[in-house]
Amino acid sequence: MTEKETTDNFDVRAFNNQVMAEFRRNEGKLTGWMEGWSVCILTTTGARTGKRRETPLGYFEIEGQPLVVASVMGGPKNPAWYHNIRKNPQVTVETGAETYEAIATIETGARRDHLFAAVAEQNEGMREYQRKTTRVLPVVTLRRIDPMSTQDSPGEERVRGLGDFLVEAHDWLRAELAELHRQLDEIIEGNPDPDLVRPKPSLVQQLRTHCTEFCAALKQHHTGEDQGAFPMLTQQFPDLAPVLERLGEEHAVVSRLQNEIRQLVDEYVPGKTNPAKLKGHLETLTQDLEAHFTYEEKTIVTALNTLGPAPNIQ
């Protein structure tokens, strides 16, 4: 199979690249000894690198359910793409006729056995691959994520989904955090114009007010995800559970850090408190939040968009 990763005197990467080039050039059709094969290109996210990884695989439909098998031609170890989906189950599937997003589900027990038996009926090679290894060949179903409906009429925009709303909320929080940085930098650097009289409230008071508002907004945002969006996603896409668990754990870390920052701001006394300590905490929060937002946008936005339209907030 095209997913084999290691073999003597054979450049697997070059072979896979050749297969994918022909696949895309001929809208999913292959020639030579692979003529007539049903193949897809599965794009996963690297478990260690976070980079997109493309792999050509045998593509099957059993009882209307698309799936792939981590056969590696009966090799002793599961392939890299299998480990990738265990960490991030959201994938992209190219069939030649279409490209769609999906949640990859590793089937187990009787469900796995039933699907594999059906695959083996279609492809005797799969039965032989299972005989060659003590490893139970994983069957991975591809549950399509249909995006929110789009408007085909010229000039009409796509319906905003919950995932789009999430990104907009992140961007607003990013802007608010940038304003906190600006206010703190102004305090550290001092007023460059000694003749300028700053109106009340003072810059320190403004910083405290803005910090309070930002922390409240961030807490509300994460509470909404923990109590609303995440349970809905878990119910609809059970294989996203590890991703959502990680995001929930990150919420707890961010909450602790923002509480520390808010306490430092509340206790800030010009001329006595070291603003560098506050700035260091704020920079740490910024880095952690950006990493959290980026991971969240990469892993759940598409799935969120399937759950319904964004709230109509003016």
Secondary structure as GFF3:
##gff-version 3
##sequence-region A 1 314
A	DSSP	alpha_helix	12	25	.	.	.	ID=ss1
A	DSSP	three_ten_helix	32	34	.	.	.	ID=ss2
A	DSSP	beta_strand	39	45	.	.	.	ID=ss3
A	DSSP	beta_strand	52	58	.	.	.	ID=ss4
A	DSSP	beta_strand	60	62	.	.	.	ID=ss5
A	DSSP	beta_strand	65	69	.	.	.	ID=ss6
A	DSSP	three_ten_helix	72	74	.	.	.	ID=ss7
A	DSSP	alpha_helix	80	87	.	.	.	ID=ss8
A	DSSP	beta_strand	90	94	.	.	.	ID=ss9
A	DSSP	beta_strand	99	106	.	.	.	ID=ss10
A	DSSP	alpha_helix	109	122	.	.	.	ID=ss11
A	DSSP	alpha_helix	124	132	.	.	.	ID=ss12
A	DSSP	beta_strand	139	145	.	.	.	ID=ss13
A	DSSP	alpha_helix	162	189	.	.	.	ID=ss14
A	DSSP	alpha_helix	203	224	.	.	.	ID=ss15
A	DSSP	pi_helix	225	229	.	.	.	ID=ss16
A	DSSP	alpha_helix	230	236	.	.	.	ID=ss17
A	DSSP	three_ten_helix	238	240	.	.	.	ID=ss18
A	DSSP	alpha_helix	241	266	.	.	.	ID=ss19
A	DSSP	alpha_helix	275	304	.	.	.	ID=ss20
###
